[in-house]
């Protein structure tokens, strides 16, 4: 299997030249190939936005849903067919804004899915208004006096809720990002990777150069099993850490504790429907 296994022919990619999404797309392909995950074994789930178009440029199964609603169907797909690799991905506006409530409760449930968030700190599809992660003072055609709100810190939120895997990457560092993606995908439980992704058209503040100057990588002294230490790193603002912040391997996985799998591990879609049981259930609810 090679990167071509995931190639789609004759695609008209809608991203701007220089967009960080291109790097995320190619890096994800490399990670999937190196993990030997075949296209038919993968389901990509996304919401709405420029980042959410990524699954359309991969030769694999995908579900494109409503704005901010990537995580509920991703959780359901994994529950119905646990053997699949399920990746939910979208932008910071879609995942943290419209989908903020689903983000919180997906962390609590801990399904075995990977969540990739293209964090460019702006709404790119709708031409540049502030997103939940835009910094204070960021000027847009809508926020003409600059953003007044404190930006959402998704890593701090995730660690506070005891997410089982929390990491941050930078689209401009392809090798490091690939290594983080691979570890997130093979992690057993909910894995969040927040990816700094420059928007070259609508965010002239948080550029490739800005991210290079304002980030650093966690070193070997950082212990990702230590939650308090991870939280302290997550709230740093002068220089923004990159790497794997926190891992909790002991947190129960959602689909493994569903009642339907107590006596049988057979995926739900392979089971025959007992019409008599279904009829009695419906009658009992009249």
Secondary structure as GFF3:
##gff-version 3
##sequence-region A 1 286
A	DSSP	three_ten_helix	3	6	.	.	.	ID=ss1
A	DSSP	alpha_helix	20	34	.	.	.	ID=ss2
A	DSSP	three_ten_helix	39	41	.	.	.	ID=ss3
A	DSSP	beta_strand	42	46	.	.	.	ID=ss4
A	DSSP	three_ten_helix	51	57	.	.	.	ID=ss5
A	DSSP	beta_strand	61	64	.	.	.	ID=ss6
A	DSSP	alpha_helix	70	80	.	.	.	ID=ss7
A	DSSP	beta_strand	85	91	.	.	.	ID=ss8
A	DSSP	alpha_helix	92	92	.	.	.	ID=ss9
A	DSSP	pi_helix	93	98	.	.	.	ID=ss10
A	DSSP	alpha_helix	100	109	.	.	.	ID=ss11
A	DSSP	beta_strand	114	119	.	.	.	ID=ss12
A	DSSP	alpha_helix	154	160	.	.	.	ID=ss13
A	DSSP	beta_strand	165	170	.	.	.	ID=ss14
A	DSSP	alpha_helix	174	186	.	.	.	ID=ss15
A	DSSP	beta_strand	191	196	.	.	.	ID=ss16
A	DSSP	alpha_helix	208	214	.	.	.	ID=ss17
A	DSSP	beta_strand	215	217	.	.	.	ID=ss18
A	DSSP	alpha_helix	227	234	.	.	.	ID=ss19
A	DSSP	beta_strand	240	247	.	.	.	ID=ss20
A	DSSP	three_ten_helix	254	257	.	.	.	ID=ss21
A	DSSP	three_ten_helix	259	261	.	.	.	ID=ss22
A	DSSP	three_ten_helix	268	270	.	.	.	ID=ss23
A	DSSP	alpha_helix	275	284	.	.	.	ID=ss24
###
